[in-house]
């Protein structure tokens, strides 16, 4: 079912993306009613910095509806406004005009789609409101490791080369998945080439992850992120990321077609859990962050299978390595259905106390 007038056109820029989203959420959320909202009505809202305004308008409008969905999946995003500002500030140090840098970034497909850090903050607040109203929001963690929106800058110009060098010198978080009010979903694959082993997940090499520049780390992430930073060897240079900020992703799932596949997959799974809750007379889960990490800490391995192989380096000589427990590549790991039913489809007093 569509709840916007624009349904997209076959062959359109994000038509395939929309089909992937709907296919995955409907496949894993069997018999759950799925609404499709398409806010991309121009080249700017599909690929440029008009996207942020369209997203803000959609989220604030959605939060004001009398009846809301219990689950929302957002697959599209780009580098955060902070990351884009940082790219051009560093490019200016290399002799490029900031205006030239900003213009070049707008020529790139879905690289910098938010106007300002203030706009990003307002979008994050709108996501917070949805969580309070009972909507569990999921978002793709990105397809460029911890350095890119999707891939390296092309063109062979001095500016493109310098931006690639800058991108590898820093960890460049993306948005909206970097918001603390989204359940960020990274990517996994099955280990093995000729005979992939579904029981042995590894990180998808392009799985987005890292630490937001703009948003402080929420309290529910403290223990697991501190453990990761203190016990993991081979971390990127400390100056390349904000270790005190919100870390992402939170969880992960199969992503043969990118994290635009993994986010609606997990959203579909949680749609089934939400249906079970409603059938039992329980409230929707809403914002999932605190509960995700509480379950992972109290019952390790029950609701999420840890993924310990992989890295976010993608095209660069540094990145975050996968590790035991939470990591900024695949988060807490991939969903385990029996554990999810136990800890999310019911409200066990021993868990919530």
C-alpha positions as CSV (number, residue, x, y, z in Angstrom):
1,X,0.0,0.0,0.0
2,X,1.2,3.5,-0.8
3,X,0.7,6.5,1.5
4,X,2.2,9.0,-0.9
5,X,1.1,10.1,-4.3
6,X,4.5,9.4,-5.9
7,X,4.9,5.7,-6.6
8,X,8.1,5.9,-8.6
9,X,8.7,4.7,-12.1
10,X,10.3,1.6,-13.5
11,X,13.9,2.4,-14.3
12,X,13.9,5.4,-11.9
13,X,16.9,6.2,-9.8
14,X,15.6,4.6,-6.6
15,X,13.0,2.3,-8.1
16,X,15.1,-0.8,-7.6
17,X,16.0,0.4,-4.1
18,X,12.3,0.6,-3.2
19,X,11.5,-2.8,-4.7
20,X,14.4,-4.3,-2.6
21,X,13.1,-2.7,0.6
22,X,9.5,-3.9,0.0
23,X,10.6,-7.4,-1.0
24,X,12.7,-7.9,2.1
25,X,10.4,-6.4,4.7
26,X,7.4,-8.3,3.3
27,X,9.4,-11.6,3.0
28,X,10.5,-11.5,6.6
29,X,7.4,-9.9,8.0
30,X,4.9,-12.3,6.4
31,X,1.3,-11.2,6.3
32,X,2.1,-7.8,7.9
33,X,0.6,-4.8,6.2
34,X,3.4,-2.7,4.6
35,X,3.1,1.0,3.7
36,X,5.4,2.5,1.1
37,X,6.3,6.2,1.5
38,X,8.2,7.7,-1.5
39,X,9.4,11.3,-0.8
40,X,11.8,11.4,-3.7
41,X,10.1,13.7,-6.2
42,X,13.1,15.3,-7.9
43,X,16.8,14.8,-8.6
44,X,17.7,16.9,-5.5
45,X,15.5,14.8,-3.2
46,X,16.8,11.6,-4.7
47,X,20.5,12.4,-4.9
48,X,21.3,15.8,-3.5
49,X,20.8,18.0,-0.4
50,X,17.1,18.3,-1.0
51,X,16.9,14.8,0.5
52,X,17.4,16.1,4.1
53,X,14.5,18.5,3.8
54,X,12.2,15.9,2.3
55,X,13.1,13.4,5.1
56,X,12.5,16.0,7.8
57,X,9.1,16.9,6.3
58,X,8.2,13.3,6.1
59,X,9.2,12.4,9.7
60,X,7.5,15.4,11.3
61,X,4.4,14.7,9.3
62,X,4.4,11.0,10.2
63,X,4.8,11.8,14.0
64,X,1.7,13.9,13.8
65,X,-0.5,11.2,12.4
66,X,-3.2,9.8,14.7
67,X,-2.4,6.2,13.6
68,X,1.3,5.2,13.3
69,X,3.1,2.1,12.0
70,X,4.9,0.1,14.7
71,X,8.0,-0.3,12.5
72,X,9.7,2.0,10.0
73,X,12.7,1.0,7.8
74,X,14.9,3.7,6.2
75,X,17.4,2.4,3.7
76,X,18.7,5.6,2.0
77,X,21.2,8.1,3.5
78,X,24.5,9.7,2.9
79,X,27.5,11.1,4.7
80,X,26.4,13.2,7.7
81,X,26.5,17.0,7.4
82,X,29.5,17.0,9.8
83,X,31.4,14.5,7.6
84,X,30.8,16.7,4.5
85,X,31.9,19.8,6.4
86,X,35.0,18.0,7.5
87,X,35.8,16.9,4.0
88,X,35.7,20.4,2.6
89,X,37.6,21.9,5.6
90,X,40.4,19.4,5.0
91,X,40.3,20.0,1.3
92,X,40.7,23.7,1.8
93,X,43.9,23.0,3.7
94,X,45.1,21.3,0.6
95,X,44.5,24.4,-1.5
96,X,40.9,23.8,-2.8
97,X,38.2,26.4,-2.5
98,X,35.5,25.3,-0.1
99,X,32.8,26.4,-2.7
100,X,34.4,24.1,-5.3
101,X,34.5,21.2,-2.8
102,X,30.8,21.7,-1.9
103,X,29.8,21.9,-5.6
104,X,31.8,18.7,-6.4
105,X,30.1,16.8,-3.5
106,X,26.7,17.8,-4.9
107,X,27.7,16.4,-8.3
108,X,28.2,13.0,-6.6
109,X,25.3,10.6,-6.3
110,X,24.0,10.4,-2.7
111,X,27.1,11.5,-1.0
112,X,26.1,14.7,0.8
113,X,22.3,14.9,1.1
114,X,21.9,17.1,4.2
115,X,22.1,20.9,4.3
116,X,23.6,21.5,7.8
117,X,24.4,19.9,11.1
118,X,21.4,21.7,12.5
119,X,19.1,20.0,10.0
120,X,20.6,16.7,10.9
121,X,19.9,17.4,14.6
122,X,16.3,18.2,13.8
123,X,15.9,15.0,11.9
124,X,17.3,13.1,14.9
125,X,14.8,14.8,17.2
126,X,12.0,13.8,14.8
127,X,13.2,10.2,15.1
128,X,13.2,10.5,18.9
129,X,9.5,11.7,18.8
130,X,8.6,8.6,16.7
131,X,10.3,6.3,19.2
132,X,8.3,7.9,22.0
133,X,5.1,7.4,20.0
134,X,5.9,3.6,19.8
135,X,7.6,3.4,16.4
136,X,10.7,1.2,16.1
137,X,12.9,2.8,13.4
138,X,15.6,0.8,11.6
139,X,18.2,2.2,9.2
140,X,20.9,0.9,6.9
141,X,24.4,1.5,8.2
142,X,25.8,2.4,4.8
143,X,27.8,0.6,2.1
144,X,31.1,2.4,2.3
145,X,32.8,0.9,5.4
146,X,33.7,3.6,7.9
147,X,35.2,6.0,5.3
148,X,32.7,6.6,2.4
149,X,29.0,7.1,1.7
150,X,29.2,4.3,-0.9
151,X,32.5,4.3,-2.6
152,X,35.6,6.2,-3.5
153,X,35.3,9.5,-5.4
154,X,35.9,9.1,-9.1
155,X,37.0,11.4,-11.8
156,X,40.7,11.5,-11.5
157,X,40.8,15.2,-10.6
158,X,43.1,16.6,-7.9
159,X,40.1,17.3,-5.8
160,X,38.7,13.8,-6.1
161,X,42.1,12.3,-5.2
162,X,42.5,14.6,-2.2
163,X,39.0,13.8,-1.0
164,X,39.8,10.1,-1.2
165,X,43.0,10.7,0.8
166,X,41.1,12.7,3.4
167,X,38.3,10.1,3.6
168,X,40.9,7.4,4.5
169,X,42.5,9.7,7.1
170,X,39.2,9.9,9.0
171,X,36.3,7.7,9.8
172,X,33.3,9.4,8.0
173,X,30.0,8.5,9.7
174,X,26.7,8.5,7.7
175,X,23.2,9.6,8.5
176,X,20.4,9.0,9.5
177,X,21.8,5.7,10.8
178,X,24.2,7.6,13.1
179,X,21.2,9.0,15.0
180,X,21.0,7.5,18.5
181,X,17.2,7.0,17.9
182,X,17.6,4.6,15.0
183,X,18.4,0.9,15.3
184,X,21.3,0.8,12.8
185,X,21.6,-2.4,10.8
186,X,25.0,-3.4,9.3
187,X,25.8,-6.2,6.8
188,X,26.9,-9.8,6.9
189,X,27.7,-12.6,4.5
190,X,28.0,-16.3,4.9
191,X,31.7,-17.5,5.1
192,X,33.0,-19.3,2.1
193,X,33.1,-18.8,-1.6
194,X,32.1,-22.0,-3.4
195,X,30.1,-23.4,-0.4
196,X,29.0,-20.5,1.8
197,X,28.3,-21.7,5.4
198,X,25.0,-20.1,6.7
199,X,26.0,-21.0,10.3
200,X,29.2,-18.9,10.0
201,X,28.4,-15.2,9.4
202,X,31.2,-12.7,8.6
203,X,31.1,-9.0,8.1
204,X,30.1,-7.8,4.6
205,X,33.3,-5.9,3.5
206,X,31.4,-2.7,2.8
207,X,29.3,-2.7,6.0
208,X,29.0,0.8,7.2
209,X,30.0,1.6,10.8
210,X,31.8,3.9,13.2
211,X,31.1,6.7,15.6
212,X,28.9,9.7,14.9
213,X,30.7,13.1,15.2
214,X,27.6,14.9,16.2
215,X,25.8,12.8,18.8
216,X,27.1,11.8,22.2
217,X,27.1,8.1,23.1
218,X,23.9,7.0,24.8
219,X,24.2,5.5,28.2
220,X,22.9,2.1,27.1
221,X,26.0,1.7,24.8
222,X,28.6,2.6,27.5
223,X,29.6,-0.8,28.7
224,X,29.9,-2.6,25.4
225,X,31.7,0.3,23.6
226,X,34.1,0.8,26.4
227,X,34.9,-3.0,26.3
228,X,35.5,-2.8,22.5
229,X,37.8,0.3,22.7
230,X,39.8,-1.1,25.6
231,X,40.2,-4.7,24.4
232,X,40.5,-4.5,20.6
233,X,43.8,-4.3,18.8
234,X,44.3,-2.6,15.4
235,X,41.9,0.3,15.9
236,X,42.2,3.3,13.6
237,X,44.2,6.4,14.8
238,X,42.3,8.0,17.7
239,X,42.3,11.4,16.0
240,X,40.3,9.9,13.1
241,X,37.0,9.4,15.0
242,X,35.0,10.5,18.1
243,X,35.3,7.6,20.5
244,X,32.8,9.2,23.0
245,X,30.0,9.4,20.4
246,X,27.1,7.2,19.4
247,X,28.5,4.0,17.9
248,X,26.8,2.1,15.0
249,X,25.6,-0.3,13.7
250,X,23.5,-1.9,16.5
251,X,22.8,-5.2,14.8
252,X,23.3,-6.7,11.4
253,X,21.8,-9.1,8.8
254,X,22.6,-10.6,5.4
255,X,23.5,-8.0,2.8
256,X,24.3,-9.5,-0.6
257,X,22.6,-6.5,-2.0
258,X,24.0,-4.0,0.6
259,X,22.6,-2.8,3.9
260,X,19.5,-1.6,2.0
261,X,18.8,-5.4,2.2
262,X,19.7,-5.9,5.8
263,X,17.7,-3.0,7.3
264,X,14.3,-4.1,5.9
265,X,15.1,-7.7,6.7
266,X,15.5,-6.9,10.4
267,X,12.5,-4.5,10.3
268,X,10.4,-7.4,8.9
269,X,11.5,-9.7,11.7
270,X,10.6,-7.1,14.3
271,X,7.2,-6.6,12.6
272,X,6.4,-10.2,13.4
273,X,7.6,-9.7,17.0
274,X,5.4,-6.6,17.2
275,X,2.4,-8.6,15.9
276,X,3.0,-11.1,18.6
277,X,3.1,-8.4,21.2
278,X,-0.1,-6.8,20.0
279,X,-1.9,-10.1,19.9
280,X,-0.9,-10.6,23.6
281,X,-2.2,-7.2,24.5
282,X,1.2,-5.6,24.9
283,X,2.4,-2.2,23.8
284,X,4.7,-1.7,20.8
285,X,8.4,-1.7,21.5
286,X,9.1,1.9,20.3
287,X,12.7,3.0,20.7
288,X,14.7,-0.3,20.9
289,X,18.2,0.9,21.9
290,X,18.2,0.3,25.7
291,X,16.5,-3.1,25.4
292,X,18.8,-4.3,22.6
293,X,21.9,-3.7,24.7
294,X,20.4,-4.9,28.0
295,X,19.5,-8.2,26.3
296,X,22.9,-8.6,24.7
297,X,24.7,-7.9,28.1
298,X,22.4,-10.1,30.3
299,X,21.9,-12.9,27.8
300,X,24.9,-13.0,25.4
301,X,24.3,-15.1,22.3
302,X,20.6,-15.7,22.9
303,X,19.0,-13.0,20.7
304,X,22.1,-12.1,18.5
305,X,24.8,-14.3,17.1
306,X,28.1,-12.5,17.4
307,X,30.1,-11.8,14.2
308,X,33.8,-11.6,14.9
309,X,35.4,-11.6,11.4
310,X,35.7,-8.5,9.2
311,X,36.7,-4.9,9.1
312,X,35.3,-1.5,8.1
313,X,38.5,-0.5,6.2
314,X,37.1,-0.7,2.7
315,X,39.6,0.8,0.2
316,X,41.7,2.3,3.1
317,X,44.6,1.1,5.2
318,X,42.7,1.5,8.5
319,X,39.3,0.7,9.9
320,X,37.5,-0.8,12.8
321,X,38.0,-4.6,13.2
322,X,35.2,-7.0,14.1
323,X,35.6,-8.3,17.6
324,X,33.8,-10.3,20.3
325,X,30.8,-8.5,21.6
326,X,29.7,-5.2,20.0
327,X,31.8,-3.7,17.2
328,X,31.3,-0.9,14.7
329,X,31.1,-3.3,11.8
330,X,28.2,-5.6,12.6
331,X,27.1,-4.3,16.0
332,X,25.7,-6.9,18.4
333,X,25.5,-9.5,15.6
334,X,22.7,-11.1,13.5
335,X,19.3,-11.9,14.9
336,X,18.4,-15.2,16.5
337,X,14.7,-15.9,16.2
338,X,14.2,-17.9,19.4
339,X,16.0,-15.4,21.5
340,X,14.2,-12.5,19.9
341,X,10.8,-14.1,20.7
342,X,11.9,-14.7,24.3
343,X,13.2,-11.2,25.0
344,X,11.2,-8.9,22.7
345,X,7.8,-10.6,22.1
346,X,7.0,-10.6,25.8
347,X,7.8,-8.5,28.8
348,X,9.6,-10.7,31.2
349,X,9.8,-9.0,34.6
350,X,13.2,-10.6,35.3
351,X,14.6,-8.9,32.2
352,X,13.0,-5.5,32.7
353,X,13.8,-5.1,36.4
